[in-house]
């Protein structure tokens, strides 16, 4: 069983990603990501499959330019 990370990227500093949470259950991180997206004014965001650095993951993009991703460690 792996550990997953929820990471937030700001539109002002997309390369300075910030670790928001770590958890063994990716569905818990998905719910936390929805809460963060709603706090940023994005009520209709949907998780999509995205590969980063050759690893599969999930991404949630907000209209504000913020991006949340779930990655495995």
PDB file of N, H, CA, C and O in Angstrom:
ATOM      1  N   UNK A   1       0.851  -1.174   0.000  1.00  0.00           N
ATOM      2  CA  UNK A   1       0.000   0.000   0.000  1.00  0.00           C
ATOM      3  C   UNK A   1       0.897   1.237   0.000  1.00  0.00           C
ATOM      4  O   UNK A   1       1.835   1.331   0.791  1.00  0.00           O
ATOM      5  N   UNK A   2       0.605   2.175  -0.884  1.00  0.00           N
ATOM      6  H   UNK A   2      -0.158   2.098  -1.526  1.00  0.00           H
ATOM      7  CA  UNK A   2       1.433   3.359  -1.033  1.00  0.00           C
ATOM      8  C   UNK A   2       0.886   4.560  -0.304  1.00  0.00           C
ATOM      9  O   UNK A   2      -0.216   4.533   0.244  1.00  0.00           O
ATOM     10  N   UNK A   3       1.664   5.596  -0.305  1.00  0.00           N
ATOM     11  H   UNK A   3       2.559   5.618  -0.750  1.00  0.00           H
ATOM     12  CA  UNK A   3       1.254   6.873   0.269  1.00  0.00           C
ATOM     13  C   UNK A   3       1.065   7.845  -0.887  1.00  0.00           C
ATOM     14  O   UNK A   3       1.874   7.878  -1.814  1.00  0.00           O
ATOM     15  N   UNK A   4       0.013   8.625  -0.833  1.00  0.00           N
ATOM     16  H   UNK A   4      -0.644   8.599  -0.080  1.00  0.00           H
ATOM     17  CA  UNK A   4      -0.323   9.582  -1.877  1.00  0.00           C
ATOM     18  C   UNK A   4      -0.148  10.990  -1.342  1.00  0.00           C
ATOM     19  O   UNK A   4      -0.280  11.230  -0.142  1.00  0.00           O
ATOM     20  N   UNK A   5       0.153  11.931  -2.249  1.00  0.00           N
ATOM     21  H   UNK A   5       0.259  11.736  -3.224  1.00  0.00           H
ATOM     22  CA  UNK A   5       0.340  13.331  -1.877  1.00  0.00           C
ATOM     23  C   UNK A   5      -0.628  14.209  -2.648  1.00  0.00           C
ATOM     24  O   UNK A   5      -0.859  13.992  -3.837  1.00  0.00           O
ATOM     25  N   UNK A   6      -1.189  15.191  -1.979  1.00  0.00           N
ATOM     26  H   UNK A   6      -1.001  15.367  -1.013  1.00  0.00           H
ATOM     27  CA  UNK A   6      -2.003  16.222  -2.615  1.00  0.00           C
ATOM     28  C   UNK A   6      -1.134  17.473  -2.686  1.00  0.00           C
ATOM     29  O   UNK A   6      -0.695  17.996  -1.662  1.00  0.00           O
ATOM     30  N   UNK A   7      -0.889  17.947  -3.909  1.00  0.00           N
ATOM     31  H   UNK A   7      -1.245  17.522  -4.741  1.00  0.00           H
ATOM     32  CA  UNK A   7       0.039  19.056  -4.142  1.00  0.00           C
ATOM     33  C   UNK A   7      -0.719  20.198  -4.823  1.00  0.00           C
ATOM     34  O   UNK A   7      -1.526  19.967  -5.723  1.00  0.00           O
ATOM     35  N   UNK A   8      -0.450  21.433  -4.385  1.00  0.00           N
ATOM     36  H   UNK A   8       0.206  21.621  -3.653  1.00  0.00           H
ATOM     37  CA  UNK A   8      -1.088  22.627  -4.933  1.00  0.00           C
ATOM     38  C   UNK A   8      -0.058  23.475  -5.652  1.00  0.00           C
ATOM     39  O   UNK A   8       1.019  23.741  -5.119  1.00  0.00           O
ATOM     40  N   UNK A   9      -0.393  23.906  -6.877  1.00  0.00           N
ATOM     41  H   UNK A   9      -1.268  23.691  -7.310  1.00  0.00           H
ATOM     42  CA  UNK A   9       0.457  24.825  -7.638  1.00  0.00           C
ATOM     43  C   UNK A   9      -0.309  26.127  -7.840  1.00  0.00           C
ATOM     44  O   UNK A   9      -1.466  26.119  -8.258  1.00  0.00           O
ATOM     45  N   UNK A  10       0.341  27.231  -7.541  1.00  0.00           N
ATOM     46  H   UNK A  10       1.281  27.237  -7.201  1.00  0.00           H
ATOM     47  CA  UNK A  10      -0.249  28.558  -7.683  1.00  0.00           C
ATOM     48  C   UNK A  10       0.000  29.083  -9.093  1.00  0.00           C
ATOM     49  O   UNK A  10       1.028  28.762  -9.689  1.00  0.00           O
ATOM     50  N   UNK A  11      -0.917  29.883  -9.642  1.00  0.00           N
ATOM     51  H   UNK A  11      -1.752  30.144  -9.157  1.00  0.00           H
ATOM     52  CA  UNK A  11      -0.678  30.437 -10.981  1.00  0.00           C
ATOM     53  C   UNK A  11       0.491  31.427 -10.994  1.00  0.00           C
ATOM     54  O   UNK A  11       1.121  31.613 -12.035  1.00  0.00           O
ATOM     55  N   UNK A  12       0.788  32.056  -9.872  1.00  0.00           N
ATOM     56  H   UNK A  12       0.276  31.906  -9.027  1.00  0.00           H
ATOM     57  CA  UNK A  12       1.897  33.012  -9.819  1.00  0.00           C
ATOM     58  C   UNK A  12       3.251  32.319  -9.789  1.00  0.00           C
ATOM     59  O   UNK A  12       4.227  32.821 -10.346  1.00  0.00           O
ATOM     60  N   UNK A  13       3.304  31.146  -9.129  1.00  0.00           N
ATOM     61  H   UNK A  13       2.511  30.738  -8.677  1.00  0.00           H
ATOM     62  CA  UNK A  13       4.553  30.396  -8.992  1.00  0.00           C
ATOM     63  C   UNK A  13       4.285  28.922  -9.274  1.00  0.00           C
ATOM     64  O   UNK A  13       4.294  28.115  -8.344  1.00  0.00           O
ATOM     65  N   UNK A  14       4.046  28.548 -10.534  1.00  0.00           N
ATOM     66  H   UNK A  14       4.038  29.204 -11.288  1.00  0.00           H
ATOM     67  CA  UNK A  14       3.692  27.155 -10.846  1.00  0.00           C
ATOM     68  C   UNK A  14       4.799  26.154 -10.532  1.00  0.00           C
ATOM     69  O   UNK A  14       4.516  24.975 -10.318  1.00  0.00           O
ATOM     70  N   UNK A  15       6.049  26.599 -10.500  1.00  0.00           N
ATOM     71  H   UNK A  15       6.279  27.556 -10.673  1.00  0.00           H
ATOM     72  CA  UNK A  15       7.147  25.681 -10.199  1.00  0.00           C
ATOM     73  C   UNK A  15       7.347  25.488  -8.694  1.00  0.00           C
ATOM     74  O   UNK A  15       8.018  24.543  -8.280  1.00  0.00           O
ATOM     75  N   UNK A  16       6.784  26.357  -7.888  1.00  0.00           N
ATOM     76  H   UNK A  16       6.239  27.126  -8.224  1.00  0.00           H
ATOM     77  CA  UNK A  16       6.907  26.261  -6.432  1.00  0.00           C
ATOM     78  C   UNK A  16       5.658  25.569  -5.884  1.00  0.00           C
ATOM     79  O   UNK A  16       4.803  26.194  -5.256  1.00  0.00           O
ATOM     80  N   UNK A  17       5.578  24.260  -6.141  1.00  0.00           N
ATOM     81  H   UNK A  17       6.272  23.753  -6.651  1.00  0.00           H
ATOM     82  CA  UNK A  17       4.408  23.501  -5.701  1.00  0.00           C
ATOM     83  C   UNK A  17       4.464  23.277  -4.198  1.00  0.00           C
ATOM     84  O   UNK A  17       5.543  23.148  -3.620  1.00  0.00           O
ATOM     85  N   UNK A  18       3.285  23.233  -3.567  1.00  0.00           N
ATOM     86  H   UNK A  18       2.409  23.338  -4.037  1.00  0.00           H
ATOM     87  CA  UNK A  18       3.207  23.110  -2.116  1.00  0.00           C
ATOM     88  C   UNK A  18       2.472  21.832  -1.729  1.00  0.00           C
ATOM     89  O   UNK A  18       1.372  21.569  -2.216  1.00  0.00           O
ATOM     90  N   UNK A  19       3.076  21.049  -0.862  1.00  0.00           N
ATOM     91  H   UNK A  19       3.969  21.263  -0.467  1.00  0.00           H
ATOM     92  CA  UNK A  19       2.444  19.839  -0.349  1.00  0.00           C
ATOM     93  C   UNK A  19       1.321  20.237   0.600  1.00  0.00           C
ATOM     94  O   UNK A  19       1.551  20.945   1.581  1.00  0.00           O
ATOM     95  N   UNK A  20       0.107  19.780   0.306  1.00  0.00           N
ATOM     96  H   UNK A  20      -0.080  19.205  -0.490  1.00  0.00           H
ATOM     97  CA  UNK A  20      -1.052  20.120   1.127  1.00  0.00           C
ATOM     98  C   UNK A  20      -1.357  19.005   2.119  1.00  0.00           C
ATOM     99  O   UNK A  20      -1.650  19.272   3.285  1.00  0.00           O
ATOM    100  N   UNK A  21      -1.289  17.740   1.657  1.00  0.00           N
ATOM    101  H   UNK A  21      -1.051  17.522   0.710  1.00  0.00           H
ATOM    102  CA  UNK A  21      -1.610  16.612   2.527  1.00  0.00           C
ATOM    103  C   UNK A  21      -0.985  15.336   1.997  1.00  0.00           C
ATOM    104  O   UNK A  21      -0.689  15.216   0.809  1.00  0.00           O
ATOM    105  N   UNK A  22      -0.789  14.382   2.900  1.00  0.00           N
ATOM    106  H   UNK A  22      -1.030  14.479   3.866  1.00  0.00           H
ATOM    107  CA  UNK A  22      -0.340  13.029   2.562  1.00  0.00           C
ATOM    108  C   UNK A  22      -1.305  12.060   3.213  1.00  0.00           C
ATOM    109  O   UNK A  22      -1.748  12.278   4.340  1.00  0.00           O
ATOM    110  N   UNK A  23      -1.636  10.978   2.496  1.00  0.00           N
ATOM    111  H   UNK A  23      -1.276  10.801   1.580  1.00  0.00           H
ATOM    112  CA  UNK A  23      -2.605  10.011   3.041  1.00  0.00           C
ATOM    113  C   UNK A  23      -2.464   8.694   2.296  1.00  0.00           C
ATOM    114  O   UNK A  23      -1.956   8.660   1.175  1.00  0.00           O
ATOM    115  N   UNK A  24      -2.913   7.607   2.919  1.00  0.00           N
ATOM    116  H   UNK A  24      -3.326   7.634   3.830  1.00  0.00           H
ATOM    117  CA  UNK A  24      -2.870   6.299   2.264  1.00  0.00           C
ATOM    118  C   UNK A  24      -4.086   6.069   1.374  1.00  0.00           C
ATOM    119  O   UNK A  24      -4.084   5.152   0.554  1.00  0.00           O
ATOM    120  N   UNK A  25      -5.115   6.883   1.524  1.00  0.00           N
ATOM    121  H   UNK A  25      -5.117   7.629   2.191  1.00  0.00           H
ATOM    122  CA  UNK A  25      -6.357   6.726   0.762  1.00  0.00           C
ATOM    123  C   UNK A  25      -6.509   7.878  -0.236  1.00  0.00           C
ATOM    124  O   UNK A  25      -6.766   9.009   0.174  1.00  0.00           O
ATOM    125  N   UNK A  26      -6.353   7.609  -1.552  1.00  0.00           N
ATOM    126  H   UNK A  26      -6.144   6.689  -1.885  1.00  0.00           H
ATOM    127  CA  UNK A  26      -6.467   8.702  -2.518  1.00  0.00           C
ATOM    128  C   UNK A  26      -7.865   9.320  -2.569  1.00  0.00           C
ATOM    129  O   UNK A  26      -7.999  10.489  -2.932  1.00  0.00           O
ATOM    130  N   UNK A  27      -8.902   8.573  -2.219  1.00  0.00           N
ATOM    131  H   UNK A  27      -8.793   7.624  -1.925  1.00  0.00           H
ATOM    132  CA  UNK A  27     -10.251   9.158  -2.241  1.00  0.00           C
ATOM    133  C   UNK A  27     -10.397  10.227  -1.160  1.00  0.00           C
ATOM    134  O   UNK A  27     -11.149  11.184  -1.341  1.00  0.00           O
ATOM    135  N   UNK A  28      -9.687  10.077  -0.038  1.00  0.00           N
ATOM    136  H   UNK A  28      -9.076   9.299   0.109  1.00  0.00           H
ATOM    137  CA  UNK A  28      -9.705  11.106   1.001  1.00  0.00           C
ATOM    138  C   UNK A  28      -9.062  12.377   0.455  1.00  0.00           C
ATOM    139  O   UNK A  28      -9.550  13.481   0.696  1.00  0.00           O
ATOM    140  N   UNK A  29      -7.959  12.213  -0.285  1.00  0.00           N
ATOM    141  H   UNK A  29      -7.563  11.316  -0.481  1.00  0.00           H
ATOM    142  CA  UNK A  29      -7.282  13.373  -0.870  1.00  0.00           C
ATOM    143  C   UNK A  29      -8.131  14.030  -1.951  1.00  0.00           C
ATOM    144  O   UNK A  29      -8.109  15.252  -2.095  1.00  0.00           O
ATOM    145  N   UNK A  30      -8.883  13.230  -2.716  1.00  0.00           N
ATOM    146  H   UNK A  30      -8.901  12.237  -2.599  1.00  0.00           H
ATOM    147  CA  UNK A  30      -9.779  13.801  -3.718  1.00  0.00           C
ATOM    148  C   UNK A  30     -10.817  14.692  -3.052  1.00  0.00           C
ATOM    149  O   UNK A  30     -11.092  15.790  -3.536  1.00  0.00           O
ATOM    150  N   UNK A  31     -11.395  14.234  -1.951  1.00  0.00           N
ATOM    151  H   UNK A  31     -11.171  13.342  -1.558  1.00  0.00           H
ATOM    152  CA  UNK A  31     -12.390  15.035  -1.236  1.00  0.00           C
ATOM    153  C   UNK A  31     -11.766  16.319  -0.703  1.00  0.00           C
ATOM    154  O   UNK A  31     -12.366  17.390  -0.797  1.00  0.00           O
ATOM    155  N   UNK A  32     -10.566  16.214  -0.144  1.00  0.00           N
ATOM    156  H   UNK A  32     -10.079  15.344  -0.067  1.00  0.00           H
ATOM    157  CA  UNK A  32      -9.866  17.401   0.361  1.00  0.00           C
ATOM    158  C   UNK A  32      -9.579  18.363  -0.791  1.00  0.00           C
ATOM    159  O   UNK A  32      -9.677  19.578  -0.621  1.00  0.00           O
ATOM    160  N   UNK A  33      -9.227  17.828  -1.962  1.00  0.00           N
ATOM    161  H   UNK A  33      -9.148  16.841  -2.101  1.00  0.00           H
ATOM    162  CA  UNK A  33      -8.991  18.665  -3.140  1.00  0.00           C
ATOM    163  C   UNK A  33     -10.238  19.416  -3.567  1.00  0.00           C
ATOM    164  O   UNK A  33     -10.161  20.587  -3.937  1.00  0.00           O
ATOM    165  N   UNK A  34     -11.403  18.745  -3.518  1.00  0.00           N
ATOM    166  H   UNK A  34     -11.466  17.794  -3.217  1.00  0.00           H
ATOM    167  CA  UNK A  34     -12.661  19.423  -3.839  1.00  0.00           C
ATOM    168  C   UNK A  34     -12.924  20.567  -2.857  1.00  0.00           C
ATOM    169  O   UNK A  34     -13.382  21.636  -3.261  1.00  0.00           O
ATOM    170  N   UNK A  35     -12.638  20.348  -1.576  1.00  0.00           N
ATOM    171  H   UNK A  35     -12.266  19.479  -1.248  1.00  0.00           H
ATOM    172  CA  UNK A  35     -12.840  21.405  -0.570  1.00  0.00           C
ATOM    173  C   UNK A  35     -11.946  22.608  -0.851  1.00  0.00           C
ATOM    174  O   UNK A  35     -12.382  23.754  -0.737  1.00  0.00           O
ATOM    175  N   UNK A  36     -10.698  22.343  -1.218  1.00  0.00           N
ATOM    176  H   UNK A  36     -10.344  21.413  -1.310  1.00  0.00           H
ATOM    177  CA  UNK A  36      -9.770  23.429  -1.539  1.00  0.00           C
ATOM    178  C   UNK A  36     -10.238  24.160  -2.795  1.00  0.00           C
ATOM    179  O   UNK A  36     -10.215  25.391  -2.832  1.00  0.00           O
ATOM    180  N   UNK A  37     -10.660  23.430  -3.817  1.00  0.00           N
ATOM    181  H   UNK A  37     -10.679  22.430  -3.787  1.00  0.00           H
ATOM    182  CA  UNK A  37     -11.141  24.055  -5.057  1.00  0.00           C
ATOM    183  C   UNK A  37     -12.356  24.939  -4.772  1.00  0.00           C
ATOM    184  O   UNK A  37     -12.447  26.044  -5.305  1.00  0.00           O
ATOM    185  N   UNK A  38     -13.284  24.473  -3.945  1.00  0.00           N
ATOM    186  H   UNK A  38     -13.210  23.575  -3.511  1.00  0.00           H
ATOM    187  CA  UNK A  38     -14.450  25.296  -3.593  1.00  0.00           C
ATOM    188  C   UNK A  38     -14.018  26.563  -2.866  1.00  0.00           C
ATOM    189  O   UNK A  38     -14.601  27.626  -3.081  1.00  0.00           O
ATOM    190  N   UNK A  39     -13.000  26.465  -2.005  1.00  0.00           N
ATOM    191  H   UNK A  39     -12.527  25.602  -1.831  1.00  0.00           H
ATOM    192  CA  UNK A  39     -12.528  27.660  -1.290  1.00  0.00           C
ATOM    193  C   UNK A  39     -11.868  28.660  -2.244  1.00  0.00           C
ATOM    194  O   UNK A  39     -11.787  29.850  -1.941  1.00  0.00           O
ATOM    195  N   UNK A  40     -11.394  28.170  -3.404  1.00  0.00           N
ATOM    196  H   UNK A  40     -11.460  27.203  -3.650  1.00  0.00           H
ATOM    197  CA  UNK A  40     -10.808  29.041  -4.424  1.00  0.00           C
ATOM    198  C   UNK A  40     -11.852  29.540  -5.420  1.00  0.00           C
ATOM    199  O   UNK A  40     -11.507  30.209  -6.394  1.00  0.00           O
ATOM    200  N   UNK A  41     -13.120  29.223  -5.185  1.00  0.00           N
ATOM    201  H   UNK A  41     -13.401  28.679  -4.394  1.00  0.00           H
ATOM    202  CA  UNK A  41     -14.203  29.695  -6.045  1.00  0.00           C
ATOM    203  C   UNK A  41     -14.529  28.780  -7.206  1.00  0.00           C
ATOM    204  O   UNK A  41     -15.220  29.196  -8.136  1.00  0.00           O
ATOM    205  N   UNK A  42     -14.054  27.547  -7.182  1.00  0.00           N
ATOM    206  H   UNK A  42     -13.493  27.209  -6.426  1.00  0.00           H
ATOM    207  CA  UNK A  42     -14.286  26.594  -8.265  1.00  0.00           C
ATOM    208  C   UNK A  42     -15.195  25.478  -7.764  1.00  0.00           C
ATOM    209  O   UNK A  42     -14.722  24.492  -7.198  1.00  0.00           O
ATOM    210  N   UNK A  43     -16.486  25.634  -7.972  1.00  0.00           N
ATOM    211  H   UNK A  43     -16.870  26.434  -8.432  1.00  0.00           H
ATOM    212  CA  UNK A  43     -17.453  24.650  -7.467  1.00  0.00           C
ATOM    213  C   UNK A  43     -17.678  23.488  -8.426  1.00  0.00           C
ATOM    214  O   UNK A  43     -18.222  22.462  -8.017  1.00  0.00           O
ATOM    215  N   UNK A  44     -17.280  23.617  -9.677  1.00  0.00           N
ATOM    216  H   UNK A  44     -16.838  24.450 -10.008  1.00  0.00           H
ATOM    217  CA  UNK A  44     -17.590  22.591 -10.677  1.00  0.00           C
ATOM    218  C   UNK A  44     -16.349  21.867 -11.203  1.00  0.00           C
ATOM    219  O   UNK A  44     -16.409  21.246 -12.264  1.00  0.00           O
ATOM    220  N   UNK A  45     -15.243  21.934 -10.491  1.00  0.00           N
ATOM    221  H   UNK A  45     -15.195  22.438  -9.629  1.00  0.00           H
ATOM    222  CA  UNK A  45     -14.015  21.278 -10.954  1.00  0.00           C
ATOM    223  C   UNK A  45     -14.163  19.763 -10.887  1.00  0.00           C
ATOM    224  O   UNK A  45     -14.848  19.230 -10.014  1.00  0.00           O
ATOM    225  N   UNK A  46     -13.507  19.077 -11.827  1.00  0.00           N
ATOM    226  H   UNK A  46     -12.950  19.510 -12.536  1.00  0.00           H
ATOM    227  CA  UNK A  46     -13.571  17.618 -11.908  1.00  0.00           C
ATOM    228  C   UNK A  46     -12.144  17.074 -12.020  1.00  0.00           C
ATOM    229  O   UNK A  46     -11.319  17.622 -12.753  1.00  0.00           O
ATOM    230  N   UNK A  47     -11.864  16.001 -11.294  1.00  0.00           N
ATOM    231  H   UNK A  47     -12.534  15.557 -10.699  1.00  0.00           H
ATOM    232  CA  UNK A  47     -10.562  15.349 -11.382  1.00  0.00           C
ATOM    233  C   UNK A  47     -10.409  14.675 -12.737  1.00  0.00           C
ATOM    234  O   UNK A  47     -11.347  14.051 -13.231  1.00  0.00           O
ATOM    235  N   UNK A  48      -9.228  14.799 -13.341  1.00  0.00           N
ATOM    236  H   UNK A  48      -8.466  15.307 -12.940  1.00  0.00           H
ATOM    237  CA  UNK A  48      -8.927  14.142 -14.611  1.00  0.00           C
ATOM    238  C   UNK A  48      -7.619  13.362 -14.480  1.00  0.00           C
ATOM    239  O   UNK A  48      -6.758  13.703 -13.669  1.00  0.00           O
ATOM    240  N   UNK A  49      -7.484  12.319 -15.282  1.00  0.00           N
ATOM    241  H   UNK A  49      -8.183  12.041 -15.941  1.00  0.00           H
ATOM    242  CA  UNK A  49      -6.247  11.532 -15.276  1.00  0.00           C
ATOM    243  C   UNK A  49      -5.140  12.352 -15.924  1.00  0.00           C
ATOM    244  O   UNK A  49      -5.351  12.999 -16.950  1.00  0.00           O
ATOM    245  N   UNK A  50      -3.971  12.319 -15.322  1.00  0.00           N
ATOM    246  H   UNK A  50      -3.799  11.794 -14.488  1.00  0.00           H
ATOM    247  CA  UNK A  50      -2.833  13.058 -15.858  1.00  0.00           C
ATOM    248  C   UNK A  50      -1.545  12.342 -15.445  1.00  0.00           C
ATOM    249  O   UNK A  50      -1.393  11.928 -14.296  1.00  0.00           O
ATOM    250  N   UNK A  51      -0.645  12.206 -16.379  1.00  0.00           N
ATOM    251  H   UNK A  51      -0.769  12.543 -17.312  1.00  0.00           H
ATOM    252  CA  UNK A  51       0.651  11.601 -16.080  1.00  0.00           C
ATOM    253  C   UNK A  51       1.674  12.714 -15.895  1.00  0.00           C
ATOM    254  O   UNK A  51       1.785  13.615 -16.727  1.00  0.00           O
ATOM    255  N   UNK A  52       2.424  12.643 -14.787  1.00  0.00           N
ATOM    256  H   UNK A  52       2.334  11.912 -14.111  1.00  0.00           H
ATOM    257  CA  UNK A  52       3.473  13.624 -14.558  1.00  0.00           C
ATOM    258  C   UNK A  52       4.749  12.880 -14.189  1.00  0.00           C
ATOM    259  O   UNK A  52       4.734  11.986 -13.343  1.00  0.00           O
ATOM    260  N   UNK A  53       5.827  13.250 -14.816  1.00  0.00           N
ATOM    261  H   UNK A  53       5.839  13.976 -15.502  1.00  0.00           H
ATOM    262  CA  UNK A  53       7.136  12.617 -14.590  1.00  0.00           C
ATOM    263  C   UNK A  53       7.064  11.112 -14.819  1.00  0.00           C
ATOM    264  O   UNK A  53       7.734  10.338 -14.136  1.00  0.00           O
ATOM    265  N   UNK A  54       6.248  10.709 -15.782  1.00  0.00           N
ATOM    266  H   UNK A  54       5.703  11.338 -16.336  1.00  0.00           H
ATOM    267  CA  UNK A  54       6.152   9.294 -16.118  1.00  0.00           C
ATOM    268  C   UNK A  54       5.296   8.469 -15.178  1.00  0.00           C
ATOM    269  O   UNK A  54       5.200   7.253 -15.343  1.00  0.00           O
ATOM    270  N   UNK A  55       4.662   9.111 -14.181  1.00  0.00           N
ATOM    271  H   UNK A  55       4.740  10.099 -14.047  1.00  0.00           H
ATOM    272  CA  UNK A  55       3.816   8.392 -13.232  1.00  0.00           C
ATOM    273  C   UNK A  55       2.370   8.832 -13.399  1.00  0.00           C
ATOM    274  O   UNK A  55       2.102  10.015 -13.614  1.00  0.00           O
ATOM    275  N   UNK A  56       1.443   7.899 -13.302  1.00  0.00           N
ATOM    276  H   UNK A  56       1.660   6.939 -13.127  1.00  0.00           H
ATOM    277  CA  UNK A  56       0.031   8.279 -13.402  1.00  0.00           C
ATOM    278  C   UNK A  56      -0.402   9.077 -12.177  1.00  0.00           C
ATOM    279  O   UNK A  56       0.125   8.893 -11.080  1.00  0.00           O
ATOM    280  N   UNK A  57      -1.352   9.948 -12.379  1.00  0.00           N
ATOM    281  H   UNK A  57      -1.780  10.098 -13.270  1.00  0.00           H
ATOM    282  CA  UNK A  57      -1.873  10.750 -11.278  1.00  0.00           C
ATOM    283  C   UNK A  57      -3.198  11.368 -11.658  1.00  0.00           C
ATOM    284  O   UNK A  57      -3.732  11.104 -12.736  1.00  0.00           O
ATOM    285  N   UNK A  58      -3.724  12.183 -10.778  1.00  0.00           N
ATOM    286  H   UNK A  58      -3.290  12.397  -9.903  1.00  0.00           H
ATOM    287  CA  UNK A  58      -4.971  12.906 -11.010  1.00  0.00           C
ATOM    288  C   UNK A  58      -4.700  14.394 -10.905  1.00  0.00           C
ATOM    289  O   UNK A  58      -3.842  14.820 -10.132  1.00  0.00           O
ATOM    290  N   UNK A  59      -5.429  15.187 -11.680  1.00  0.00           N
ATOM    291  H   UNK A  59      -6.127  14.840 -12.307  1.00  0.00           H
ATOM    292  CA  UNK A  59      -5.266  16.633 -11.657  1.00  0.00           C
ATOM    293  C   UNK A  59      -6.630  17.303 -11.595  1.00  0.00           C
ATOM    294  O   UNK A  59      -7.598  16.839 -12.198  1.00  0.00           O
ATOM    295  N   UNK A  60      -6.687  18.394 -10.860  1.00  0.00           N
ATOM    296  H   UNK A  60      -5.901  18.771 -10.370  1.00  0.00           H
ATOM    297  CA  UNK A  60      -7.897  19.208 -10.754  1.00  0.00           C
ATOM    298  C   UNK A  60      -7.465  20.644 -11.021  1.00  0.00           C
ATOM    299  O   UNK A  60      -6.670  21.203 -10.265  1.00  0.00           O
ATOM    300  N   UNK A  61      -7.971  21.233 -12.072  1.00  0.00           N
ATOM    301  H   UNK A  61      -8.616  20.779 -12.686  1.00  0.00           H
ATOM    302  CA  UNK A  61      -7.579  22.592 -12.455  1.00  0.00           C
ATOM    303  C   UNK A  61      -8.712  23.570 -12.168  1.00  0.00           C
ATOM    304  O   UNK A  61      -9.875  23.306 -12.474  1.00  0.00           O
ATOM    305  N   UNK A  62      -8.351  24.697 -11.578  1.00  0.00           N
ATOM    306  H   UNK A  62      -7.406  24.911 -11.329  1.00  0.00           H
ATOM    307  CA  UNK A  62      -9.331  25.729 -11.237  1.00  0.00           C
ATOM    308  C   UNK A  62      -9.241  26.878 -12.248  1.00  0.00           C
ATOM    309  O   UNK A  62      -8.189  27.121 -12.839  1.00  0.00           O
ATOM    310  N   UNK A  63     -10.336  27.561 -12.428  1.00  0.00           N
ATOM    311  H   UNK A  63     -11.191  27.364 -11.948  1.00  0.00           H
ATOM    312  CA  UNK A  63     -10.352  28.714 -13.336  1.00  0.00           C
ATOM    313  C   UNK A  63      -9.436  29.821 -12.841  1.00  0.00           C
ATOM    314  O   UNK A  63      -8.994  30.656 -13.630  1.00  0.00           O
ATOM    315  N   UNK A  64      -9.144  29.840 -11.539  1.00  0.00           N
ATOM    316  H   UNK A  64      -9.503  29.162 -10.898  1.00  0.00           H
ATOM    317  CA  UNK A  64      -8.251  30.855 -10.984  1.00  0.00           C
ATOM    318  C   UNK A  64      -6.800  30.622 -11.394  1.00  0.00           C
ATOM    319  O   UNK A  64      -5.946  31.485 -11.190  1.00  0.00           O
ATOM    320  N   UNK A  65      -6.520  29.436 -11.982  1.00  0.00           N
ATOM    321  H   UNK A  65      -7.214  28.735 -12.148  1.00  0.00           H
ATOM    322  CA  UNK A  65      -5.166  29.112 -12.391  1.00  0.00           C
ATOM    323  C   UNK A  65      -4.470  28.154 -11.444  1.00  0.00           C
ATOM    324  O   UNK A  65      -3.411  27.620 -11.772  1.00  0.00           O
ATOM    325  N   UNK A  66      -5.046  27.931 -10.282  1.00  0.00           N
ATOM    326  H   UNK A  66      -5.906  28.366 -10.015  1.00  0.00           H
ATOM    327  CA  UNK A  66      -4.491  26.971  -9.333  1.00  0.00           C
ATOM    328  C   UNK A  66      -4.685  25.553  -9.867  1.00  0.00           C
ATOM    329  O   UNK A  66      -5.664  25.266 -10.556  1.00  0.00           O
ATOM    330  N   UNK A  67      -3.759  24.687  -9.545  1.00  0.00           N
ATOM    331  H   UNK A  67      -2.964  24.920  -8.984  1.00  0.00           H
ATOM    332  CA  UNK A  67      -3.859  23.287  -9.951  1.00  0.00           C
ATOM    333  C   UNK A  67      -3.546  22.399  -8.765  1.00  0.00           C
ATOM    334  O   UNK A  67      -2.571  22.621  -8.048  1.00  0.00           O
ATOM    335  N   UNK A  68      -4.381  21.391  -8.564  1.00  0.00           N
ATOM    336  H   UNK A  68      -5.173  21.211  -9.147  1.00  0.00           H
ATOM    337  CA  UNK A  68      -4.169  20.400  -7.520  1.00  0.00           C
ATOM    338  C   UNK A  68      -3.861  19.076  -8.199  1.00  0.00           C
ATOM    339  O   UNK A  68      -4.499  18.729  -9.193  1.00  0.00           O
ATOM    340  N   UNK A  69      -2.904  18.342  -7.685  1.00  0.00           N
ATOM    341  H   UNK A  69      -2.386  18.624  -6.877  1.00  0.00           H
ATOM    342  CA  UNK A  69      -2.597  17.022  -8.228  1.00  0.00           C
ATOM    343  C   UNK A  69      -2.444  16.027  -7.093  1.00  0.00           C
ATOM    344  O   UNK A  69      -2.018  16.368  -5.989  1.00  0.00           O
ATOM    345  N   UNK A  70      -2.804  14.786  -7.395  1.00  0.00           N
ATOM    346  H   UNK A  70      -3.150  14.509  -8.291  1.00  0.00           H
ATOM    347  CA  UNK A  70      -2.585  13.668  -6.480  1.00  0.00           C
ATOM    348  C   UNK A  70      -1.526  12.788  -7.119  1.00  0.00           C
ATOM    349  O   UNK A  70      -1.684  12.331  -8.251  1.00  0.00           O
ATOM    350  N   UNK A  71      -0.452  12.556  -6.390  1.00  0.00           N
ATOM    351  H   UNK A  71      -0.324  12.927  -5.470  1.00  0.00           H
ATOM    352  CA  UNK A  71       0.678  11.788  -6.887  1.00  0.00           C
ATOM    353  C   UNK A  71       1.012  10.686  -5.891  1.00  0.00           C
ATOM    354  O   UNK A  71       0.687  10.789  -4.708  1.00  0.00           O
ATOM    355  N   UNK A  72       1.659   9.640  -6.371  1.00  0.00           N
ATOM    356  H   UNK A  72       1.924   9.557  -7.331  1.00  0.00           H
ATOM    357  CA  UNK A  72       2.150   8.610  -5.466  1.00  0.00           C
ATOM    358  C   UNK A  72       3.583   8.943  -5.078  1.00  0.00           C
ATOM    359  O   UNK A  72       4.324   9.561  -5.842  1.00  0.00           O
ATOM    360  N   UNK A  73       3.957   8.523  -3.879  1.00  0.00           N
ATOM    361  H   UNK A  73       3.355   8.021  -3.258  1.00  0.00           H
ATOM    362  CA  UNK A  73       5.338   8.752  -3.429  1.00  0.00           C
ATOM    363  C   UNK A  73       6.223   7.643  -3.890  1.00  0.00           C
ATOM    364  O   UNK A  73       7.422   7.654  -3.612  1.00  0.00           O
TER     365      UNK A  73
END
